[in-house]
């Protein structure tokens, strides 16, 4: 059974940094693509970043150059390092993966950036 558990959210001032973690079980992080999404109040969930099993990273234009996705295969944990945070980054952040035909989601972690 796939489980994803996010942590690391919090309140930070604009320009600050946070590192989110996604602890995964039931999948092999070195073979599965892990995505980060976010959902701001009143907005649709949007894709933020992805890390493929082969190590390729992709980012949404809105976070490129500020966010970095990485993983620790031993800990089966995927990270999202967020720097130069802006109030517009305020959202609930979710990690997600596709196994077979089913997409799995974590419970989310709140990130609030104050101006």
NORFEN-V224513 format. One record per residue. N is the residue number from 0. RES is the residue in one small letter. D_CENTER is the distance of its C-alpha to the mean C-alpha in Angstrom with 2 decimals. Layout:
{{N,RES,D_CENTER} {N,RES,D_CENTER}}
This chain:
{{0,x,20.14} {1,x,16.39} {2,x,14.47} {3,x,10.84} {4,x,10.66} {5,x,8.06} {6,x,9.79} {7,x,10.36} {8,x,10.43} {9,x,13.82} {10,x,16.30} {11,x,16.70} {12,x,19.23} {13,x,18.78} {14,x,18.60} {15,x,16.92} {16,x,13.90} {17,x,11.30} {18,x,9.27} {19,x,6.59} {20,x,7.36} {21,x,7.08} {22,x,10.79} {23,x,12.01} {24,x,15.66} {25,x,17.83} {26,x,16.32} {27,x,16.78} {28,x,13.69} {29,x,16.20} {30,x,17.13} {31,x,14.34} {32,x,11.80} {33,x,8.21} {34,x,6.18} {35,x,3.19} {36,x,5.89} {37,x,7.66} {38,x,11.26} {39,x,13.82} {40,x,17.17} {41,x,19.47} {42,x,17.20} {43,x,15.80} {44,x,12.24} {45,x,11.02} {46,x,8.99} {47,x,7.06} {48,x,6.75} {49,x,8.06} {50,x,9.78} {51,x,13.04} {52,x,15.30} {53,x,17.55} {54,x,15.22} {55,x,14.94} {56,x,12.09} {57,x,11.84} {58,x,10.67} {59,x,11.73} {60,x,14.90} {61,x,13.96} {62,x,11.52} {63,x,13.38} {64,x,15.05} {65,x,13.08} {66,x,9.52} {67,x,9.44} {68,x,7.46} {69,x,9.75} {70,x,10.94} {71,x,13.93} {72,x,15.83} {73,x,18.31} {74,x,16.01} {75,x,13.94} {76,x,10.81} {77,x,7.76} {78,x,6.73} {79,x,5.20} {80,x,8.66} {81,x,9.50} {82,x,13.23} {83,x,15.92} {84,x,14.20} {85,x,16.14} {86,x,17.12} {87,x,15.73} {88,x,12.12} {89,x,13.07} {90,x,11.24} {91,x,9.75} {92,x,5.98} {93,x,5.64} {94,x,4.78} {95,x,7.93} {96,x,10.73} {97,x,14.25} {98,x,17.18} {99,x,20.50} {100,x,20.59} {101,x,18.35} {102,x,14.71} {103,x,13.14} {104,x,10.69} {105,x,9.88} {106,x,11.63} {107,x,9.04} {108,x,9.27} {109,x,11.24} {110,x,11.04} {111,x,14.51} {112,x,15.91} {113,x,19.70} {114,x,22.04}}
